[in-house]
Amino acid sequence: MPEIKRFSGFKLLMFFQDENPPHVHIRGPDFTANRGAPGGVVGTLGRIPGVMSVRDEISKVSKVSKVTKVRPANGRVLRVRFAGDRRERELDLTGLIARSKHFMPLLDDAETFGKVRIVEGGLGVAWPVQTKWGRLDLSASTLRRIAEEQQPMTGADFAEWRRSLGLSLTEAAKLLGVGRRTITGYLKKDELPLVVAIACRALARDQHLLAAHYVPARKIARSPA
């Protein structure tokens, strides 16, 4: 999408199909940041100027994703390398393209899909397609999110998921609607069922979803009659 605003050496940018929470990308001479709503910083890269009112938030956020290499593969797959990664990742964009009116032209146009390029110093990638809002593009953070969602979940990943949420075996079993033996089996698997991986990642990202379905293992005192 187009540049929103340029002032004093700073650029405010947005990208198509960007991941939640809603935010803009701020690019300056020495830094890059994703500023979320309301008023928080989603990610940063580089030195944050003191004139910004978000300094206290910096220690709480992750690094901004950057693409250092991108090339097309078979179908609607991109091979992408992110800053800090040693290897390329394969991202299948078929679903995103098929479910977005903006990206739909790429579904039947392999030649144009293959012309993907890095833009904004690695903050995203773009194709030579113009919409009424500007260029057709995707942010690096959206690409990383897709890569993480498409990566198989292993038993070790599942163990880390349970640890990060502080779940006992019983609590994890109740949360996923399975028995304790099944949970123990997941810990030994090379790859968990896709539906389990999707559920685990959704629960880790959405605290409301987790709170709605979490049942503590310890007994809760009953209300007096």
C-alpha positions in Angstrom: 0.0 0.0 0.0 1.1 3.6 -0.4 3.3 5.6 1.9 0.8 7.4 4.3 3.0 10.3 5.4 6.5 11.7 5.2 7.8 14.2 7.7 11.2 15.2 9.1 12.9 12.2 7.5 10.3 9.7 8.8 8.0 7.6 6.6 4.7 6.1 7.8 3.7 3.0 5.9 1.0 0.4 5.8 0.9 -3.0 4.0 -2.0 -5.1 2.6 -3.3 -8.0 4.8 -1.1 -6.9 7.7 -1.2 -9.0 10.9 -3.0 -7.9 14.1 -2.9 -5.8 16.1 -3.6 -2.9 13.8 -0.4 -0.8 13.3 1.7 1.4 11.0 5.3 0.9 10.1 7.5 3.9 11.0 10.8 4.2 9.1 13.4 6.8 10.1 17.1 7.4 9.3 18.4 5.1 12.1 15.5 3.0 13.1 12.4 1.2 12.2 9.4 0.6 14.4 5.9 -0.8 14.1 3.5 1.4 16.2 0.3 -0.3 17.3 -3.0 1.0 18.4 -3.7 2.3 21.0 -0.3 3.9 21.3 1.9 0.9 21.9 5.0 -0.2 20.0 4.7 -3.7 18.4 8.3 -4.0 17.3 11.5 -2.1 16.9 14.8 -2.3 14.9 17.7 0.1 15.6 18.0 3.1 17.9 14.7 4.8 18.9 15.0 8.7 18.9 14.4 10.3 22.3 11.7 12.5 20.9 9.4 9.5 20.6 7.0 9.0 23.5 7.3 5.2 23.3 10.8 4.7 24.9 9.4 2.9 27.9 7.7 0.3 25.7 10.9 -0.8 23.9 12.0 -3.4 26.4 8.7 -5.2 26.1 8.6 -5.7 22.3 10.1 -8.0 19.8 12.4 -7.0 16.9 10.8 -5.9 13.7 11.0 -8.6 11.0 13.1 -7.9 7.9 13.3 -9.8 4.6 16.9 -10.2 3.3 16.1 -12.5 0.4 13.0 -13.6 -1.5 12.4 -15.7 -4.6 9.5 -17.6 -6.1 9.2 -21.4 -5.9 6.5 -23.8 -7.3 2.9 -22.7 -7.3 2.3 -19.7 -5.1 5.2 -20.4 -2.8 7.9 -18.0 -1.8 11.3 -18.9 -0.4 12.1 -16.2 2.1 15.1 -15.5 4.4 14.5 -13.2 7.3 17.2 -11.1 9.0 18.9 -13.3 11.7 17.9 -16.6 10.1 20.5 -19.0 8.7 18.2 -20.6 6.2 15.3 -19.8 3.9 11.7 -20.6 4.7 9.0 -21.8 2.3 5.8 -19.9 2.6 2.7 -21.0 0.7 0.6 -17.9 -0.1 -2.1 -19.8 -2.0 -4.7 -19.3 0.8 -3.9 -15.6 1.3 -4.1 -14.9 -2.4 -7.3 -16.9 -2.9 -9.1 -15.2 0.0 -8.1 -11.6 -0.8 -9.6 -9.6 -3.6 -6.5 -7.5 -3.7 -4.2 -10.5 -4.3 -6.6 -12.5 -6.5 -4.9 -11.4 -9.8 -1.8 -13.4 -8.7 -3.8 -16.6 -8.5 -3.8 -17.1 -12.2 -0.7 -15.1 -13.1 2.5 -17.1 -12.3 4.7 -14.7 -14.3 3.7 -11.6 -12.2 3.9 -13.6 -9.0 7.5 -14.5 -9.9 8.4 -10.8 -10.1 8.3 -10.4 -6.3 10.9 -8.0 -4.9 12.0 -6.6 -1.5 10.8 -3.1 -0.7 11.4 -0.5 2.1 14.7 -1.9 3.0 13.3 -5.3 3.9 10.2 -4.2 5.7 8.1 -6.0 3.1 7.9 -7.5 -0.4 5.9 -6.3 -3.4 4.7 -7.2 -6.9 4.3 -5.0 -10.0 0.6 -4.8 -9.5 -1.1 -1.4 -9.0 -4.4 -1.1 -7.0 -6.4 2.0 -6.3 -4.5 2.1 -2.9 -1.1 1.7 -4.5 1.3 -1.2 -5.0 0.5 -4.7 -4.0 2.6 -5.7 -1.1 3.0 -7.7 2.1 4.9 -6.8 5.3 7.8 -8.8 6.5 6.0 -9.3 9.8 3.0 -10.8 8.0 5.3 -13.2 6.1 7.0 -14.3 9.3 3.6 -14.9 10.9 2.6 -17.1 8.0 5.9 -19.0 8.1 5.4 -19.6 11.8 1.8 -20.8 11.3 2.8 -23.2 8.5 5.8 -24.7 10.3 5.0 -28.2 11.8 4.7 -28.4 15.6 7.0 -31.0 17.2 6.8 -32.7 20.5 9.5 -30.3 21.7 7.5 -27.3 20.5 4.4 -28.7 22.3 6.4 -29.0 25.5 7.5 -25.4 25.2 3.9 -24.3 24.5 2.7 -26.1 27.7 5.6 -24.6 29.7 5.1 -21.1 28.4 1.4 -21.2 29.4 2.1 -22.8 32.7 -0.2 -25.8 32.0 -0.1 -29.1 33.8 -0.8 -32.3 31.8 -4.3 -32.3 33.1 -4.9 -28.7 32.3 -3.5 -29.1 28.8 -5.7 -32.1 28.2 -8.9 -30.3 29.3 -7.9 -27.3 27.2 -7.5 -29.3 24.1 -10.4 -31.7 24.8 -8.3 -34.9 25.0 -7.0 -37.3 27.6 -3.7 -37.1 29.6 -2.4 -40.1 27.7 -2.9 -38.2 24.5 -1.0 -35.2 25.8 1.9 -37.5 26.9 1.9 -39.0 23.4 2.1 -35.5 21.8 5.3 -34.8 23.7 7.0 -37.8 21.9 5.8 -37.0 18.4 7.9 -35.7 15.5 4.9 -33.8 14.2 1.6 -33.1 15.9 -1.7 -33.2 14.0 -2.3 -29.9 12.1 -5.5 -29.1 14.0 -3.7 -29.4 17.4 -0.9 -27.1 16.2 -3.4 -24.5 15.0 -5.3 -24.7 18.3 -2.1 -24.4 20.4 -0.8 -21.4 18.5 -4.2 -19.7 18.6 -4.5 -20.2 22.4 -0.9 -18.9 22.9 -1.7 -15.7 21.0 -5.2 -15.0 22.2 -5.5 -14.5 26.0 -9.3 -14.2 25.7 -9.5 -17.5 24.0 -7.3 -19.1 26.6 -9.3 -17.6 29.5 -12.6 -18.8 28.0 -11.5 -22.5 27.8 -8.9 -22.9 30.6 -10.0 -25.1 33.5 -7.5 -25.1 36.5 -6.5 -28.5 37.8 -7.0 -27.6 41.4 -10.5 -27.8 42.8 -12.3 -24.5 43.2 -14.3 -23.9 46.4 -18.1 -24.0 45.9 -20.3 -21.1 46.6 -22.2 -21.4 49.9 -25.7 -22.7 49.5 
